[in-house]
Amino acid sequence: MRIELKSLAYFFVANDFEVYINEKNEETIYVSQLVCTECLSPWYMELQECLLCGMVHPYIKKCPSCGKIVSTTNTRSKCNECDEEFIYPCLNDKCPSNQEGNIRSATLYTNSYSRKKGVFARNSVFSTSMNFCLNCGNESNRYITREVFLETIDDEIDTNLQKSQLTKYNQEAINRGDSLLIIKDDTGEYSANRGHELSDEETLELNEFKEKIDIEKFYD
Amino acid sequence: MFPENPFPDVDPEEFHKLNKKEVTEDFVSENLRNAGWKVSSFFADTGIDRMISKRVCPNNHTSILEGSVGEKCPDCDADTIEIRRFLQIKTREVKGDKNMFGFTLTPSDFRTDPRHTFVLYSDNTRDIMFISVYEYLKFFKEIDYQWHSTPTFKQGNGKLNNWRYDESSDKWYFTHGRGRGNNYSWEEYRNDEGLKKMQNPEIDKNLEEYIEKTKSLKMEEFKKLKSGRTFDEEPVEEINDALEILKNKDRSKILEERKDTIHFMEENLGSSVKKSIQDSYWFKYKNLNIKKNDYREKSKRNAIQETLDIEEENEGGF
């Protein structure tokens, strides 16, 4: 893999995208992200939320006796004031797990895999993978994927570029619905362009060059 | 013939469970390449083992062992489309007298994008099963086996050991309970049949519709709890009533409750707890943020401001 492309791949990894490489094609990389189908915010399958109300994992534990709350990074299993075992509750006061009754008792059930109690205890039945978008509350997700083409031009260029200045391979990105063409000029600035936005003329009108790759172009 | 062994110098059985992951994923990849798919592997591990794509006729004229076609289908002249699949590969051996096969999927494995595909590879019989998340959930609904509502599945540690390879008939089944009536054929997902199903561009042409269908199937099963050894009937009924309410709840209410809860945390947790939540866990999630300033500090500042306001008022009065 070309070092320039590898560097680009790490840029996307650092920005929470998934990057795929095709060993038979060293010219491009695929960049993908699981997003909300409505607002395109990232979707995190590893983020836990309460099965009963949708509140996200607060990463705290609470003393059932005095109500003291500490972070889950705290290694103590018992409250140092009351000597009670901490529980791992949902913090939404409207959650059914926080109303007196059978549901609350069920969330405090100790299962055989984990002696911990509460909605967010390890192996709890009541915590699940993210079901509601963090931004808009929508319940469905999809992958967006772009094939990323990189062109390095040894000149300072304005936003007009002759198509012939691109390698023949990168000319393929033009008009392609799923492509993202990144042009890097000799000042180290980037112009990010969706393939379908570039008309198939001899002179390409590029997006503005910026110090950082404009990540928003991925979603256009 | 699909699949074939692309590595004739080594018998798959020579690998043990600690060193076979790579070769088995490669076995699947090479076979898909031979079937005309472009295969990409992850640059940094994220849970998807391979992303594959192929240019096919939208009217399903492209044969499963044919390479990517050009811009037009040679059969019907339709504009071809590029289809993608996101593969999660699970490799296991069939075991025991009954040739049983099993694996673990957890709630976090179920996206609503129907292009997400589970690939189940039985290395000692060299069979590959391809099934999309949509087909997988539909299969369980059709046979009325509510595995995804069980506490075991929700706890994320339940291995489903219900696939069986019948050597005499050379057929694969999903099986539960006793008797022939509880054997459900998996032949349509196996090898070339599975490949044919995976290559069908129907979900790509109607992606939104299939995302919606997958979501509905998922919600139906995931937002339900079955009683059993873990819970008695009574709380389970109440839990299911609560889950039904959540299913029908306006999403703005869910967001409002999340916002109120985070506000409660900001106002009531100590600064070190907030710092730990933000810096150790929530930092990786966009749109999830807890303000770390200490509420006690804020109260102190408010109290000082109030005193100053009163003093100012008093001064104005004289």
Contacts between the chains, C-beta under 8 A, distances in Angstrom:
chain1	res1	chain2	res2	distance
A	9	B	43	5.0
A	13	B	43	6.8
A	13	B	44	5.0
A	16	B	284	7.2
A	18	B	42	6.7
A	18	B	44	7.7
A	18	B	46	4.6
A	18	B	48	6.5
A	19	B	42	7.1
A	19	B	43	3.8
A	19	B	44	6.4
A	20	B	40	3.7
A	20	B	41	6.5
A	20	B	42	5.8
A	20	B	43	6.4
A	20	B	48	8.0
A	20	B	50	7.9
A	20	B	51	4.6
A	21	B	40	5.9
A	21	B	41	6.5
A	21	B	42	8.0
A	21	B	43	5.3
A	22	B	38	5.8
A	22	B	39	6.8
A	22	B	40	4.3
A	23	B	41	7.2
A	24	B	33	7.7
A	24	B	38	7.4
A	24	B	39	8.0
A	25	B	38	7.5
A	29	B	43	7.0
A	30	B	40	5.3
A	30	B	51	6.1
A	32	B	48	7.9
A	32	B	51	6.7
A	32	B	86	7.8
A	34	B	111	6.3
A	34	B	113	7.2
A	37	B	112	7.7
A	37	B	208	7.5
A	37	B	211	6.0
A	41	B	286	6.4
A	41	B	287	6.0
A	42	B	285	7.9
A	42	B	286	5.7
A	43	B	111	7.9
A	44	B	284	7.6
A	44	B	285	5.8
A	45	B	47	7.3
A	45	B	108	4.5
A	45	B	109	7.7
A	45	B	111	6.9
A	46	B	108	5.9
A	47	B	285	6.1
A	47	B	288	7.9
A	51	B	154	7.2
A	51	B	223	7.5
A	51	B	243	7.2
A	52	B	239	7.4
A	52	B	242	5.5
A	52	B	243	7.0
A	52	B	246	6.7
A	53	B	246	6.6
A	53	B	254	7.5
A	53	B	257	6.4
A	54	B	246	6.7
A	54	B	254	4.5
A	54	B	257	7.4
A	54	B	258	6.9
A	55	B	257	6.7
A	55	B	258	5.8
A	55	B	261	5.4
A	56	B	258	6.7
A	56	B	285	8.0
A	56	B	288	6.3
A	57	B	281	7.4
A	58	B	261	7.7
A	58	B	265	6.5
A	58	B	277	6.6
A	59	B	276	7.4
A	59	B	277	5.1
A	59	B	280	7.1
A	59	B	281	4.6
A	59	B	282	7.7
A	60	B	269	7.3
A	60	B	273	6.4
A	60	B	277	7.0
A	69	B	268	7.8
A	69	B	269	5.9
A	69	B	270	7.8
A	69	B	273	6.2
A	70	B	273	6.3
A	71	B	272	7.3
A	71	B	273	4.8
A	71	B	276	3.7
A	71	B	277	6.5
A	71	B	280	7.5
A	72	B	276	8.0
A	73	B	276	5.1
A	73	B	280	5.8
A	91	B	261	5.2
A	91	B	264	6.7
A	91	B	265	6.2
A	92	B	257	5.4
A	92	B	258	7.5
A	92	B	260	7.6
A	92	B	261	4.5
A	93	B	261	7.5
A	93	B	264	7.2
A	94	B	257	5.6
A	94	B	260	8.0
A	95	B	257	7.9
A	96	B	238	7.9
A	96	B	239	7.7
A	96	B	242	4.3
A	101	B	238	7.0
A	102	B	234	5.9
A	102	B	235	4.0
A	102	B	238	5.0
A	103	B	235	6.3
A	103	B	238	5.4
A	103	B	239	5.7
A	103	B	242	6.1
A	105	B	235	6.7
A	106	B	231	5.9
A	106	B	235	4.3
A	106	B	236	7.9
A	106	B	239	6.4
A	109	B	230	7.4
A	109	B	231	7.3
A	111	B	151	7.8
A	111	B	155	7.0
A	111	B	230	6.8
A	113	B	155	6.6
A	113	B	157	6.4
A	123	B	155	4.5
A	123	B	156	6.9
A	123	B	157	6.3
A	124	B	155	7.1
A	125	B	151	4.6
A	125	B	154	4.5
A	125	B	155	5.9
A	125	B	225	6.9
A	125	B	230	7.0
A	125	B	231	8.0
A	126	B	154	7.8
A	128	B	107	4.9
A	128	B	154	6.6
A	128	B	222	6.7
A	129	B	106	7.5
A	129	B	107	4.4
A	129	B	108	3.8
A	129	B	110	7.4
A	131	B	219	7.8
A	131	B	222	7.3
A	132	B	251	6.7
A	132	B	254	5.5
A	132	B	255	7.9
A	134	B	285	6.4
A	134	B	286	7.2
A	134	B	287	4.1
A	134	B	288	5.5
A	135	B	286	7.8
A	135	B	287	4.7
A	136	B	251	7.1
A	136	B	255	7.4
A	137	B	251	3.2
A	137	B	252	6.7
A	137	B	254	5.1
A	137	B	255	4.7
A	138	B	251	6.6
A	139	B	112	7.5
A	139	B	215	5.7
A	139	B	219	6.8
A	139	B	251	7.7
A	140	B	112	4.3
A	140	B	211	5.2
A	140	B	212	6.9
A	140	B	214	7.7
A	140	B	215	4.4
A	141	B	111	5.7
A	141	B	112	5.3
A	141	B	113	6.2
A	142	B	111	7.8
A	142	B	112	7.2
A	142	B	113	4.3
A	142	B	207	7.2
A	142	B	211	5.7
A	143	B	84	7.6
A	143	B	86	6.0
A	143	B	111	7.7
A	143	B	113	5.2
A	143	B	115	6.6
A	143	B	116	7.6
A	145	B	51	7.2
A	145	B	84	6.1
A	178	B	82	7.1
